[in-house]
């Protein structure tokens, strides 16, 4: 599906305000994660239809909060999405850049990781966490 520049700009504005770019790890592997959380799921349903991923409700933390919806992309689809989105971002561009750098360290399956690979991945995860801290 072809996505126009205007739609990418709209998605970037939404992502800058309500999105998250990070990496997840199970200790041996790392993968990119892109997500957007909103109270109204209509736009998220549209994003899921365009890019795939999952859409799930988030339980409110307080009884006074409303249910929110989270659209999540992981792995190669997240990398592809973030790669296209990157040039349109104004606020979360550093976080996306850090996630894409970390994702570039993902090796081929079945290959034993060297000490250097493990250290590079750990440093990439730390960098992503640093740029995602509130106030940075």
BELVEN-V727760 format. One record per helix or strand of 2 or more residues. SS is the DSSP state (H for helix, E for strand). FROM is the first residue (numbers start at 1). TO is the last residue. If there is no record, write none. Layout:
ss = {SS	SS}
from = {FROM	FROM}
to = {TO	TO}
This chain:
ss = {H	E	E	H	E	E	H	H	H}
from = {5	19	30	42	54	68	76	93	115}
to = {18	25	38	51	58	74	88	103	132}
